[in-house]
Amino acid sequence: MMNECSSVVVEQLINNNNNNSAGIHQAFISTENKVPRIQLGAHKPRVCSACHVQQPLRAKHCDDCGRCVRRFDHHCPWLGTCVGELNHKFFWLFLISQLILICWTIVLVWNGFTNPRLWTEWFRDNTLHLLSIIVLVGGFFIVTLLLICHTFLISSNQTTWEYMARQRITYLRDLDEGVNPFDRGLIGNCLKFLCYCRIQTWEKYCDTHTHHIKPSPDIRHIVRWV
């Protein structure tokens, strides 16, 4: 009787162990081709040393704001706040509105110039207008460059921080040059940026680009064959 009970208990333990092993193995099965699945140490959640909170992917701590920002782009001194996941589109629209306002103001100031006969009178009457035009033209070029840069980043689903400091970012520096795991094509990136208002889980995008990782003897690369 004792032998039968022992055999039953052992059989149940073996079945439970097999079920757990199958569940663990299934978690690493790729939905695409049977290729080496590489799990980077950089994909593990990081804890911010300043805020002591777990940072999601693409988040960064801002020293100026004193907090971690999701999908950190940059800290804007104009607005006095960070540009991140939920307000990046509004910053882009802000640049467009500023560019329109500058162009409109240039037209108004240009129409305010007077045309006296003497040059001395022209400089006396139009000094403020001339200085205003110089400032406005400088602002026009600055805002235009910013708008072009952010439009490029939006179209490729990148942030200013990721573009400027790629070699320092743990989840990008080990990828092949030019590979962006978050890129979903021009139309997909623009639609996602302009029309999607919810917080996204960026970790799922990196799984499709694990085969673009540079070969390296670094022990942070753990290869799992599935």
Number of C-alpha atoms within 10 A of each C-alpha: 6 7 8 9 10 11 12 12 12 12 12 12 12 12 12 12 12 12 12 12 11 11 11 11 11 11 9 14 15 15 7 7 8 10 13 14 19 19 16 17 14 16 14 13 13 15 12 15 9 12 12 11 13 13 18 20 21 21 19 19 17 16 10 12 12 10 16 22 22 20 23 23 23 18 18 12 9 6 9 10 13 22 23 21 20 17 12 21 19 12 18 19 13 13 18 16 11 17 19 13 12 19 14 12 15 20 11 12 16 14 10 11 15 13 12 13 8 8 10 9 13 14 15 10 15 17 13 13 18 15 11 16 18 13 12 17 15 12 16 19 12 12 17 16 12 15 20 13 12 22 14 14 17 23 19 19 22 20 22 16 17 22 13 10 12 16 14 12 15 13 20 21 16 21 20 14 13 7 12 18 21 17 16 15 12 14 11 13 18 17 13 15 17 13 9 12 12 8 10 13 10 15 16 11 14 16 15 14 16 18 14 15 17 13 11 9 7 8 8 12 17 13 11 12 12 14
